[in-house]
Amino acid sequence: MRPIDQRCAREDVMHAKRTTAAVAGLVAILANPVGAHHAFSAEFDANAPLKLKGTVTSMEWINPHVWIHIDAKKDDGTVEQWAIEAGGPTSLFRRGFTKESLTVGTAIVVEGYQAKDRSNRANGRDLTLANGQKLFIGSSGTGAPYEVNPETQKQR
């Protein structure tokens, strides 16, 4: 085989390897389930606002939404476990919220909207700490009701 033919043969082998690697990568990406991201109205009821007072039991710092789990005390003294959907980790982090912001046992008040199926899940909007500090924990661009709060938000 002449040197030019050998070079062409090596280029063909390399091209075949790159193509195989690209196809394998694409198959791997498409085979993995994609986390579903939803609009607010798909799961939560804008006509069912709620206010929960309780203590943090755990926090899941995962995509596409952070989940805050609390034990909320009802008026009759019984305790219910609730899961509160917040914004994504990156958006909360940009607002100064970190994994360490809410430790187990932290007393909080959460305002948001209940799940359409009336389970103990809610989409959180505002979280208030015992010291009065208020944090916006909602997601943007999901279709959630927008509440104007002159202290923390500008009207769109």
Secondary structure, 3 states (H helix, E strand, C coil): CCHHHHHHHHHHHHHHHHHHHHHHHHHHHHHCCCCCCCCHHHHEEEEEEEEEEEEEEEEEECCCCEEEEEEEECCCCCEEEEEEECCCHHHHHHCCCCCCCCCCCCEEEEEEEEECCCCCEEEEEEEEECCCCEEECCCCCCCCCCCCCCCCCCCC
